[in-house]
């Protein structure tokens, strides 16, 4: 890494040392040359006197919240609350340094969550700094500052937690325990189709399709609880909203196994029978996971139900995403080609699918290495 540094004049007549790091000396030289040319030409950097906290608020309202999902917007608002409770918010943007931001990260590690005080995860700290970096990079682009101090902050390493997957015996007990329950279909969709909870809760009858006698689910949206940004006094702070899928690859067609299609069609027929008894109050295009009038259910309600059933049959450390993990790990174990599995899961890349799930298949890796048995035997016998 190469670091380029120089002193630049401020509007009050003083000077400030700025620096940036680059991968090559050529990039560092080009940056220095560009800045020196701008200074010699009298091109000013604005160096606004607004504080870092004020700048972030302005950036979020005008730029940061424009092209993001409501769920991301909700997260950003939480990150801004963290910044507002620390003195870093009062530092003028032109004087903000990497040391200031590093001190802020150290503070967050000790202060914890806003409401509970529980320690913040390394991933949350990185998410906060990703937002800060994005905002400051925008300030560089607007010539409010010469460099982005967030580039030099050291963050704790994110340790990926162990993935919880159900055993075949636990799968059998869970399916049996949910028999006859109206939310049984939620378990089937996650466990045997690999869907996310929000994707399941957004499915309607119209999303169950059939082409050339192959049944499949058309995944285009997700139901999530997000902040109610337009809430009036006394109104709920959060609302349920149907949004686009988590990623661009999330819009996909998920083929159904014949046995799963049979269960799904039976569930839909049962809902049609319920509609006939509702005196016209049932949804015309009912949600698959629905209340007694065919309207969607809060994913939180489904989450609580599944967790309660899991705990009642002795399945510990359960979260609905375990069902998706279980589907994916079983698919890898049974030899489903990774490109197909990646598409079914809606992952951005096959490499991500491999990284997450291939490592879980110890038996598969052992079988893959069995092709080397002959070579090993020949080598060992030859050297005895």
C-alpha positions, 0 to 999 in steps of 0.5 A: 500500500502507498500513502500520499499526503500533503497540506491543503489550505483551509478557508480560515487561512490555516492548513490541514494535512490530508492523506489517502492510501492507494494500491500502487504508487502510480495511483498515489502520484496521480491523486497528489498531482490532481489535488495540487493542480486544483489548489494552484488553480484556486479551486476551493474545497468548500470545507463546510463548518457544519458538524458531522452529525448535521452532515449525516442528517442532511446526507441521509435526507437528501441522498442516502435514503433515495434508492434504498429499501425500507428495511435498509432505511430503517437500519440507517435510522438506527445507525444515525441514533448511535452516532447522535449519542456520541461526541463525534456528532459535534466534530466539524466535518472538515476536522473529522479524523480517522482517530475520531471515528476509531474512538467512536467504534471503541465507544460502541463496543462498550455502549452496546445496543440502544435499547438493551445495552447488549454488546453490538456484533462485529457485523453491526459495527461494520454496517454502521461504518459502511454507512458512514464511509458511504456518506463521507465518500459522498462528501469527497465527491461534493468537495466538502472534504479532500479525503475519507477518514473512514477508510482508515478505521480498524474494525473487529473481525466478523466471525461467521456463526455456526449454521444450525441445520436439522437432522433427518430425525428432527425434520420428521418430528417437526413435520409430524408436530405441525400436521393439521396446523394451518401454518403447516404449509409455512414449514413445507415452503421453507423446509422443502423449497428453501424459501426465506420467511418473508418470501413465504409470507408474500406468496398468493395463489397466483404465485403457484404456477404450472408449465409443461406439468411442472409446478413451481413458485414464482418468487417476486416479493417479500413481506417484511415489517419496516418502520412507518416513516410517515407515522402520525402521533399515536400511529404504529411505529412499524408497518407490514409492507410487501417489497421486492426480494432481498437481492436481484437474484431473488426473483426466481422460479422455484420448482416443486417436487411432486410430493410438495406440489401435492401438499400445496394444492391440497392446502389451496383447495382447503382455502377455497373451501374456507372461502365458500363458507366466508360469505364473500369476505375471503380474499379473492387471491388469498395468501398461502400463509394466511388468517381465517379470511385469506389475508397475509399474516405477520412474519413475526406471528409465523416465526413465534409459532414455528419456534414454539412448536420446535421448543415443544418437541425438543429442537433447541437453538431454532430459528426459521432460517434453520429450515432454509439452511437445512434444505440447502445443506441436504440438497448439497449432500444429495448432489444437487448441482451448485448452479441450480441450487444457487438459483433456487435459493436466490443467491447472488453467486454460486461461489457464495452457495458453495462457501456457505453449504459445501463445508457442511457436507463432511460425508460428501467431501469424504466421498469425493476424496475416495477417488484418490484411494487407489493412488494412496494405496499404491504409494503406501504399499510401494514404500512399505 
